[in-house]
Amino acid sequence: MSDERRQFREGVRMMVAERFALGKPSSVIAKELRVSARSVQRSRGS
């Protein structure tokens, strides 16, 4: 994976973490960030 792609994914993980802290459900986070719900769930486990 390229460094650029890795940075993008890390940025998404950080945004997911911020939204989880606000108490938002996975489905809402996925829609806001335009990623799959599965990606959100994986990020939550990281």
QUIHU-V296642 format. One record per residue. N is the residue number from 1. PSI is psi in degrees with one decimal (NA if undefined). OMEGA is omega in whole degrees, 0 to 359 (999 if undefined). Layout:
N;PSI;OMEGA
N;PSI;OMEGA
This chain:
1;138.6;182
2;159.2;178
3;-37.9;180
4;-44.9;180
5;-39.7;179
6;-42.5;178
7;-40.7;178
8;-47.3;181
9;-38.4;178
10;-38.0;176
11;-42.4;178
12;-42.9;179
13;-39.8;179
14;-41.0;178
15;-38.1;177
16;-45.7;181
17;-42.0;179
18;-42.4;182
19;-35.2;175
20;-39.1;180
21;-27.7;178
22;-4.6;178
23;17.1;180
24;143.2;178
25;157.3;182
26;-41.8;183
27;-38.3;180
28;-42.9;179
29;-45.1;180
30;-43.2;181
31;-43.1;180
32;-40.3;184
33;-3.7;179
34;47.0;175
35;170.9;180
36;154.0;176
37;-35.2;178
38;-40.4;178
39;-40.1;178
40;-44.2;180
41;-39.6;178
42;-40.1;180
43;-35.3;181
44;-35.3;180
45;-13.1;182
46;NA;999
